[in-house]
Every structure is written in C-alpha cells, then in structure tokens.
Amino acid sequence: MTTTYAVLSEGLCKRYGEVHALRGLDLAVPEGSVCAVLGPNGAGKTTAVRVLTTLVAPDAGSALVAGHDVVRDPAGVRSRIAVTGQYASVDGDLTGAENLRLFARLLRVPRSRAGELLEEFGLTEAAGRPARTYSGGMRRRLDLAASLLARPAVLFLDEPTTGLDPRSRNGIWDAVRGLASQGTTVVLTTQYLEEADQLADDIVLVEDGRAAHRGTPAELKALIGGWAEVVVAGPGPLDAAAAVLDRLTGNAPVLDAERRTVGALITDPTLTLPRIVRELDAAGVPVVDASLRPPTLDEVFLRLTGRTEAAA
C-alpha cells in the first residue's frame, strides 16, 4: 500500500545570522496521523513549524504540505491548514457563538458550521456567554473549534493543553483523537511528553535542526531498554542504592529524595530484578519496593538528548 503524506520535507535549512535553526530537516507525516515534534530549547521545532505554515521561507530544501509547496504555492498551503497557538485567540468580549460566526464569515464558510462545532465540542450550553467567562479548557476547545471551521487537511497544534487541569486536558486529547479518526492530520508540539505518548502515532525528536530520532512511542522506548526503580526506607539509603544501580546498569541513576526512589536505565537484557534485589540486600540497602518497567517518554528524552524536559 502506498503511503500518502500530508507533510513531507527534505533537507530544510534555515539560518538566522550565525545561528543554524534548521540543518537539513526531513519530515514525513502520513495523512490522518498525529505526529509529535519534540526537542530541547533551540532544537529547531518552532522554526520548522514556521516554515511549514509559510510564515518564513527556508534557505534550502523543500516541503509539501497537503500537496502544496510552501515556497512556490504558499497560498495553497494556507488554504489547507489551520494553526492553533499556545494561547487561545478568541475574543473574550464576544460570546462563543459570536466568535465562531465571526471566524466563519472571515473564512467564507457557512454560519451553520459554527453551530455544528459548538455541539461537537460540548459548548452549546455556553454558546451565549462571553468567552471571558469560560474556563481555560472551554476557551481551548473554542479556539480549536475555530481552527476547524474550514475543515483543514492539516492542523498544527502548539502546546494545546498548557495550563489546563487533567479533566480539561483529557477533553482536548479526546478532541485530537477524534480529528485524526476523521482524517485530519495533526502536527503537535508539546512540553508534556505524556501528551505525546497518549496522542502520537509517530514522534520526531529534533536536535540541532535535524530529525535525530523518529518512530512510534514504543519504538523510541525500545531504543533505550528498560527502567529499574527502587523505593528505599527513608532518604538515607538513597546514595547506597544509587551506587548499586550504577554498578549493575552502567547508567547514571536518577534520585528522587521526596519519593525515596532511585531509577536507572537498563540496556543489558540479562539483568534481572531478582539480581538487583540480591545486590541491594548484600549492600545493606533497606528496599520497600523494586520494579522493572518500560521507560516513559520523559526518560527516553533524558537519555537521547541529555535533557530533563522538552520545550516547544
């Protein structure tokens, strides 16, 4: 089966003075999928999105978005995409319905589309209230609804759940999943690695302006092996437990004094949990609990980039 790509870039380069923001970035995002673009500060994610959304032109390379060239046909790209930024762009003095009707008029789509989206995003009851009275989650849903008025082929989402409570975050996640199931391609940048784990079909980890690693969440986790975590009886034995894990795994342990845990990556498939427990016991470390599990995306990010968090 031939894969059709909604976003396809080859060798994208962009330079600002002495700063090389992009150094040959390749992306391939299949239609109807959710792709999370992750990376540390300064990796080139924001510049990549600005190029793909025609806000800046690349110095070299090529990119097609929804079948249109970002340099030769930027108007065609803009007619097929929507961009939702980190902060809601709705007018707080207008009601939810008025916001969507205004955007519908600007985009020249039927006003009935506004009513459809209010219902789809659970905003019908609040449609007559000023948007400034909405909760953070409701404003984000309204902002997302506005982005979908023209039924874009590709939706670029920047930090869609920043500052939201878990319930509101789950609501946005459900909305994104629904969009993908209906055929919309979503390109997501986020600082919440759990969000990427929950939503993304594929993840691209960008470093120094290049796609350093790519794959499904499971494939990226498999790159670094497993994770051993030990809970000790009090903060005193943490250093002793760390020394044992350091020796057994050959990887720098991560200590959490508040949770009284020590964790380390396991790249040796022959290292078992019983052996770890025996070595801890021999070292006199009082163990409350011990476990082996797949790594989280946070731990993958730490291992592959040497950073503790992602930034969009």
C-alpha positions as semicolon CSV with decimal commas, in nm:
position;residue;x (nm);y (nm);z (nm)
1;M;0,000;0,000;0,000
2;T;0,134;0,342;-0,099
3;T;0,155;0,593;0,185
4;T;0,027;0,943;0,114
5;Y;0,199;1,212;0,317
6;A;0,024;1,525;0,441
7;V;0,360;1,682;0,534
8;L;0,678;1,592;0,352
9;S;1,001;1,788;0,385
10;E;1,352;1,715;0,261
11;G;1,667;1,894;0,367
12;L;1,502;2,202;0,515
13;C;1,761;2,462;0,617
14;K;1,711;2,798;0,782
15;R;1,974;3,030;0,917
16;Y;1,945;3,348;1,124
17;G;2,283;3,518;1,110
18;E;2,528;3,277;1,271
19;V;2,251;3,057;1,410
20;H;2,158;2,749;1,205
21;A;1,800;2,687;1,316
22;L;1,744;2,404;1,067
23;R;2,024;2,189;0,925
24;G;1,856;1,958;0,674
25;L;1,532;1,862;0,849
26;D;1,342;1,571;0,695
27;L;0,982;1,504;0,795
28;A;0,726;1,257;0,661
29;V;0,381;1,270;0,822
30;P;0,119;1,032;0,678
31;E;-0,232;1,161;0,615
32;G;-0,472;1,117;0,905
33;S;-0,200;1,064;1,164
34;V;-0,083;1,255;1,471
35;C;0,287;1,344;1,465
36;A;0,452;1,492;1,774
37;V;0,759;1,706;1,715
38;L;0,970;1,714;2,030
39;G;1,309;1,851;2,124
40;P;1,500;2,073;2,365
41;N;1,502;2,451;2,353
42;G;1,673;2,577;2,039
43;A;1,641;2,244;1,858
44;G;1,455;2,399;1,563
45;K;1,096;2,290;1,627
46;T;0,944;2,637;1,619
47;T;1,136;2,730;1,305
48;A;1,022;2,408;1,137
49;V;0,658;2,486;1,211
50;R;0,702;2,846;1,090
51;V;0,844;2,715;0,761
52;L;0,572;2,452;0,718
53;T;0,299;2,710;0,784
54;T;0,458;2,957;0,535
55;L;0,543;3,218;0,798
56;V;0,909;3,209;0,696
57;A;1,078;3,078;0,383
58;P;1,352;2,813;0,404
59;D;1,702;2,890;0,281
60;A;1,730;2,546;0,124
61;G;1,538;2,223;0,093
62;S;1,175;2,162;0,003
63;A;0,845;2,096;0,178
64;L;0,500;1,992;0,067
65;V;0,202;2,044;0,299
66;A;-0,132;1,899;0,187
67;G;0,020;1,865;-0,160
68;H;0,126;2,230;-0,191
69;D;0,482;2,360;-0,199
70;V;0,549;2,601;0,088
71;V;0,767;2,823;-0,134
72;R;0,601;2,800;-0,475
73;D;0,241;2,791;-0,351
74;P;0,214;2,939;0,000
75;A;-0,147;3,046;-0,061
76;G;-0,235;2,688;-0,145
77;V;-0,076;2,570;0,179
78;R;-0,261;2,830;0,384
79;S;-0,592;2,729;0,225
80;R;-0,546;2,372;0,354
81;I;-0,408;2,421;0,705
82;A;-0,503;2,565;1,041
83;V;-0,274;2,672;1,323
84;T;-0,371;2,678;1,690
85;G;-0,113;2,853;1,905
86;Q;-0,026;2,812;2,270
87;Y;-0,274;3,076;2,382
88;A;-0,640;3,096;2,283
89;S;-0,700;3,359;2,016
90;V;-1,074;3,406;2,077
91;D;-1,225;3,744;2,167
92;G;-1,327;3,743;2,532
93;D;-1,596;4,010;2,481
94;L;-1,779;3,804;2,219
95;T;-1,987;3,500;2,302
96;G;-1,871;3,158;2,194
97;A;-2,124;3,158;1,911
98;E;-2,026;3,509;1,802
99;N;-1,660;3,412;1,792
100;L;-1,726;3,119;1,563
101;R;-1,967;3,313;1,341
102;L;-1,706;3,588;1,304
103;F;-1,437;3,339;1,201
104;A;-1,685;3,165;0,969
105;R;-1,752;3,497;0,794
106;L;-1,381;3,570;0,760
107;L;-1,318;3,222;0,621
108;R;-1,627;3,236;0,398
109;V;-1,780;2,917;0,531
110;P;-2,149;2,868;0,613
111;R;-2,261;3,000;0,952
112;S;-2,423;2,663;1,017
113;R;-2,070;2,524;1,055
114;A;-2,034;2,729;1,376
115;G;-2,334;2,556;1,531
116;E;-2,201;2,214;1,432
117;L;-1,869;2,278;1,603
118;L;-2,026;2,424;1,919
119;E;-2,218;2,099;1,956
120;E;-1,920;1,881;1,864
121;F;-1,701;2,044;2,131
122;G;-1,967;2,046;2,401
123;L;-2,009;2,425;2,402
124;T;-2,374;2,457;2,302
125;E;-2,498;2,546;2,651
126;A;-2,227;2,811;2,690
127;A;-2,263;2,946;2,336
128;G;-2,442;3,262;2,452
129;R;-2,193;3,354;2,723
130;P;-1,894;3,587;2,672
131;A;-1,579;3,383;2,612
132;R;-1,407;3,564;2,902
133;T;-1,636;3,371;3,138
134;Y;-1,516;3,036;3,001
135;S;-1,277;2,811;3,189
136;G;-0,932;2,752;3,042
137;G;-1,041;2,419;2,897
138;M;-1,352;2,570;2,738
139;R;-1,150;2,852;2,579
140;R;-0,906;2,599;2,434
141;R;-1,196;2,395;2,295
142;L;-1,345;2,709;2,142
143;D;-1,008;2,801;1,992
144;L;-0,972;2,451;1,849
145;A;-1,326;2,468;1,708
146;A;-1,239;2,797;1,535
147;S;-0,940;2,629;1,373
148;L;-1,164;2,361;1,225
149;L;-1,427;2,585;1,066
150;A;-1,276;2,546;0,719
151;R;-1,212;2,172;0,764
152;P;-0,831;2,191;0,729
153;A;-0,639;1,896;0,594
154;V;-0,352;1,962;0,836
155;L;-0,380;2,113;1,184
156;F;-0,069;2,247;1,357
157;L;-0,114;2,241;1,735
158;D;0,131;2,425;1,959
159;E;0,107;2,342;2,329
160;P;-0,268;2,265;2,315
161;T;-0,309;2,184;2,687
162;T;-0,070;2,426;2,858
163;G;-0,211;2,531;3,196
164;L;-0,515;2,303;3,181
165;D;-0,634;2,077;3,461
166;P;-0,634;1,699;3,398
167;R;-1,005;1,684;3,311
168;S;-0,976;1,965;3,055
169;R;-0,658;1,811;2,918
170;N;-0,833;1,480;2,865
171;G;-1,109;1,662;2,680
172;I;-0,862;1,818;2,438
173;W;-0,692;1,481;2,392
174;D;-1,027;1,322;2,301
175;A;-1,089;1,602;2,051
176;V;-0,749;1,550;1,886
177;R;-0,808;1,175;1,862
178;G;-1,146;1,243;1,703
179;L;-0,991;1,474;1,444
180;A;-0,735;1,213;1,342
181;S;-1,005;0,946;1,317
182;Q;-1,193;1,174;1,075
183;G;-0,887;1,213;0,852
184;T;-0,731;1,538;0,975
185;T;-0,353;1,525;1,004
186;V;-0,225;1,676;1,329
187;V;0,128;1,807;1,383
188;L;0,174;1,856;1,757
189;T;0,441;2,034;1,955
190;T;0,422;1,993;2,330
191;Q;0,624;2,009;2,650
192;Y;0,411;1,733;2,802
193;L;0,577;1,409;2,697
194;E;0,284;1,213;2,839
195;E;0,070;1,402;2,588
196;A;0,288;1,286;2,300
197;D;0,277;0,932;2,439
198;Q;-0,103;0,942;2,455
199;L;-0,172;1,102;2,118
200;A;0,111;1,050;1,871
201;D;0,123;0,780;1,608
202;D;0,479;0,890;1,539
203;I;0,730;1,109;1,722
204;V;1,012;1,309;1,568
205;L;1,284;1,412;1,813
206;V;1,459;1,719;1,673
207;E;1,811;1,816;1,776
208;D;2,037;2,080;1,622
209;G;1,792;2,139;1,340
210;R;1,777;1,775;1,231
211;A;1,545;1,481;1,292
212;A;1,772;1,290;1,529
213;H;1,527;1,011;1,616
214;R;1,187;0,910;1,490
215;G;0,940;0,630;1,547
216;T;0,632;0,530;1,740
217;P;0,638;0,587;2,117
218;A;0,701;0,214;2,163
219;E;0,988;0,215;1,913
220;L;1,159;0,509;2,083
221;K;1,122;0,344;2,423
222;A;1,277;0,027;2,284
223;L;1,587;0,226;2,184
224;I;1,694;0,266;2,545
225;G;1,584;-0,062;2,704
226;G;1,403;-0,086;3,036
227;W;1,391;0,110;3,359
228;A;1,471;-0,020;3,707
229;E;1,323;0,167;4,001
230;V;1,384;0,105;4,370
231;V;1,196;0,253;4,665
232;V;1,404;0,261;4,985
233;A;1,307;0,303;5,351
234;G;1,392;0,669;5,402
235;P;1,629;0,912;5,229
236;G;1,944;0,780;5,399
237;P;1,996;0,471;5,178
238;L;1,944;0,658;4,850
239;D;2,315;0,701;4,778
240;A;2,390;0,337;4,856
241;A;2,106;0,222;4,629
242;A;2,230;0,457;4,356
243;A;2,579;0,309;4,380
244;V;2,440;-0,042;4,332
245;L;2,229;0,054;4,031
246;D;2,518;0,248;3,881
247;R;2,741;-0,056;3,906
248;L;2,483;-0,302;3,771
249;T;2,342;-0,093;3,488
250;G;2,637;0,122;3,387
251;N;2,398;0,417;3,360
252;A;2,376;0,723;3,583
253;P;2,095;0,675;3,837
254;V;1,820;0,932;3,891
255;L;1,742;1,004;4,258
256;D;1,416;1,144;4,396
257;A;1,455;1,220;4,767
258;E;1,089;1,314;4,811
259;R;0,963;0,983;4,673
260;R;1,265;0,793;4,813
261;T;1,329;0,635;4,475
262;V;1,633;0,557;4,267
263;G;1,594;0,469;3,899
264;A;1,828;0,376;3,618
265;L;1,809;0,267;3,258
266;I;1,877;-0,098;3,182
267;T;2,043;-0,169;2,850
268;D;2,161;-0,519;2,945
269;P;1,878;-0,765;2,866
270;T;2,031;-1,026;3,102
271;L;1,996;-0,805;3,411
272;T;1,700;-0,932;3,613
273;L;1,500;-0,792;3,902
274;P;1,598;-1,077;4,141
275;R;1,967;-1,000;4,082
276;I;1,912;-0,629;4,151
277;V;1,729;-0,709;4,475
278;R;2,003;-0,953;4,585
279;E;2,275;-0,693;4,521
280;L;2,082;-0,427;4,713
281;D;2,034;-0,668;5,002
282;A;2,403;-0,756;5,002
283;A;2,484;-0,383;5,020
284;G;2,253;-0,345;5,321
285;V;2,001;-0,125;5,141
286;P;1,651;-0,148;5,300
287;V;1,422;-0,193;4,999
288;V;1,049;-0,121;5,025
289;D;0,972;-0,194;4,659
290;A;1,155;-0,268;4,335
291;S;1,033;-0,294;3,979
292;L;1,135;-0,321;3,616
293;R;0,921;-0,148;3,356
294;P;0,939;0,010;3,011
295;P;1,077;0,366;3,020
296;T;0,849;0,667;2,999
297;L;0,893;0,918;2,720
298;D;1,041;1,155;2,978
299;E;1,314;0,901;3,045
300;V;1,362;0,844;2,671
301;F;1,402;1,218;2,621
302;L;1,652;1,239;2,907
303;R;1,856;0,954;2,764
304;L;1,854;1,059;2,399
305;T;1,905;1,432;2,447
306;G;2,071;1,463;2,787
307;R;1,788;1,698;2,891
308;T;1,526;1,660;3,159
309;E;1,238;1,818;2,971
310;A;1,119;1,908;2,624
311;A;1,028;2,254;2,513
312;A;0,827;2,353;2,212
